[in-house]
Amino acid sequence: MADSNPMMSRPRLTVPHQDAGSAWLACRQRRLDAAVRLYCFPHSGGSPGEYVRWSDWLPGIEVWGVQLPGRGPRVAEESYLRVDALVEAIVDSVAFRPPFAFFGHSLGAVVAFETARALRDRGGPNPEALILSAYHAPHLPSTTPDVHRLPDEELWSIVERQFGERSPELHDDPDFRQLVLASHRADFEMIETYRYAEGAPLSVPLSVVGGTEDYPEDMLRAWRRHTTGPFALQLFTGDHFYLREQRDGLLRFIASTLANRGVRHV
């Protein structure tokens, strides 16, 4: 499985293949004959490293991770604090090449959804499928606790519960530690201040996945109103990060979802 704690060690100076020089994208395995590109949007504090390894188990699919500022090779860049500003920057910077699909987990689900809406509103291409993980339907009241204003040590305790113990490198390098903490704080602020703006539903097939110990099923099923296309809901045993223990099942679901959209897997 991908590293569970990609923000907790100093990034290497190089990244996997980048698309047309874009700092926003990383890919572990290029497949020029792939039937579809799967663009994966990370959760709070996450990185493309969580997803680009999926290419090992998804033949026929070229997997791209979205690399956000403030982490990984972009750790020295300023993080975004608002979802709408981040989405605008992504749509301005990334040329999504059809046929493609979106996957997003938690914060990434919101960013993937809003990116699909922004592309639609600009007359851009639609994804073949939108697969959203571990976040309730956006029109529902937020259940996310407000933690981005907490003092540093309290915020670190939350980060460690989610991602594991801090590495010795962070302990020994206070400047790098502060960069990592600032990125987490910015991500938490993004999701905690996000407010859904009413708009026409998408026409994209929408699949929602989640852990049985995370959001209630009705909060996930409520995504149905946000597309006029086909809708599916799949639950896996586990908590908010079910995808780490249930990777194989999730990847089978993703492959099946794309296959049902007429995408041929080789």
Secondary structure as the mmCIF struct_conf table of DSSP 4:
data_model
#
loop_
_struct_conf.conf_type_id
_struct_conf.id
_struct_conf.beg_label_comp_id
_struct_conf.beg_label_asym_id
_struct_conf.beg_label_seq_id
_struct_conf.end_label_comp_id
_struct_conf.end_label_asym_id
_struct_conf.end_label_seq_id
BEND BEND1 SER A 4 SER A 4
HELX_RH_3T_P HELX_RH_3T_P1 PRO A 6 MET A 8
BEND BEND2 SER A 9 SER A 9
HELX_LH_PP_P HELX_LH_PP_P1 ARG A 10 ARG A 12
BEND BEND3 LEU A 13 LEU A 13
BEND BEND4 PRO A 16 PRO A 16
STRN STRN1 HIS A 17 HIS A 17
BEND BEND5 ASP A 19 ASP A 19
TURN_TY1_P TURN_TY1_P1 ALA A 20 GLY A 21
TURN_TY1_P TURN_TY1_P2 ALA A 23 TRP A 24
STRN STRN2 LEU A 25 ALA A 26
STRN STRN3 CYS A 27 CYS A 27
BEND BEND6 ARG A 28 GLN A 29
TURN_TY1_P TURN_TY1_P3 LEU A 32 ASP A 33
BEND BEND7 ALA A 35 ALA A 35
STRN STRN4 VAL A 36 PHE A 41
TURN_TY1_P TURN_TY1_P4 SER A 44 GLY A 45
HELX_RH_3T_P HELX_RH_3T_P2 PRO A 48 GLU A 50
TURN_TY1_P TURN_TY1_P5 TYR A 51 TYR A 51
HELX_RH_3T_P HELX_RH_3T_P3 VAL A 52 ASP A 56
TURN_TY1_P TURN_TY1_P6 TRP A 57 TRP A 57
TURN_TY1_P TURN_TY1_P7 PRO A 59 GLY A 60
STRN STRN5 ILE A 61 VAL A 66
TURN_TY1_P TURN_TY1_P8 PRO A 69 GLY A 70
BEND BEND8 ARG A 71 ARG A 71
HELX_RH_3T_P HELX_RH_3T_P4 GLY A 72 ARG A 74
TURN_TY1_P TURN_TY1_P9 VAL A 75 ALA A 76
BEND BEND9 GLU A 77 GLU A 77
HELX_LH_PP_P HELX_LH_PP_P2 GLU A 78 TYR A 80
HELX_RH_AL_P HELX_RH_AL_P1 VAL A 83 SER A 93
BEND BEND10 PRO A 98 PRO A 99
STRN STRN6 PHE A 100 HIS A 105
TURN_TY1_P TURN_TY1_P10 SER A 106 SER A 106
HELX_RH_AL_P HELX_RH_AL_P2 LEU A 107 ASP A 121
TURN_TY1_P TURN_TY1_P11 ARG A 122 GLY A 123
HELX_LH_PP_P HELX_LH_PP_P3 PRO A 125 PRO A 127
BEND BEND11 GLU A 128 GLU A 128
STRN STRN7 LEU A 130 SER A 133
BEND BEND12 ALA A 134 ALA A 134
TURN_TY1_P TURN_TY1_P12 PRO A 138 HIS A 139
BEND BEND13 LEU A 140 LEU A 140
HELX_LH_PP_P HELX_LH_PP_P4 PRO A 141 SER A 142
TURN_TY1_P TURN_TY1_P13 HIS A 148 ARG A 149
BEND BEND14 LEU A 150 LEU A 150
HELX_RH_AL_P HELX_RH_AL_P3 ASP A 152 PHE A 163
BEND BEND15 GLU A 165 GLU A 165
HELX_LH_PP_P HELX_LH_PP_P5 ARG A 166 SER A 167
HELX_RH_AL_P HELX_RH_AL_P4 PRO A 168 ASP A 172
HELX_RH_AL_P HELX_RH_AL_P5 PRO A 174 THR A 193
HELX_LH_PP_P HELX_LH_PP_P6 TYR A 196 GLU A 198
HELX_LH_PP_P HELX_LH_PP_P7 ALA A 200 PRO A 201
STRN STRN8 LEU A 202 LEU A 202
BEND BEND16 VAL A 204 VAL A 204
STRN STRN9 LEU A 206 GLY A 211
TURN_TY1_P TURN_TY1_P14 THR A 212 GLU A 213
BEND BEND17 ASP A 214 TYR A 215
HELX_RH_AL_P HELX_RH_AL_P6 GLU A 217 ARG A 221
HELX_RH_3T_P HELX_RH_3T_P5 ALA A 222 HIS A 226
STRN STRN10 THR A 227 THR A 227
BEND BEND18 THR A 228 GLY A 229
STRN STRN11 PHE A 231 PHE A 236
BEND BEND19 THR A 237 ASP A 239
TURN_TY1_P TURN_TY1_P15 HIS A 240 PHE A 241
HELX_RH_AL_P HELX_RH_AL_P7 TYR A 242 GLU A 245
BEND BEND20 GLN A 246 GLN A 246
HELX_RH_AL_P HELX_RH_AL_P8 ARG A 247 ASN A 260
TURN_TY1_P TURN_TY1_P16 ARG A 261 GLY A 262
HELX_LH_PP_P HELX_LH_PP_P8 VAL A 263 HIS A 265
#
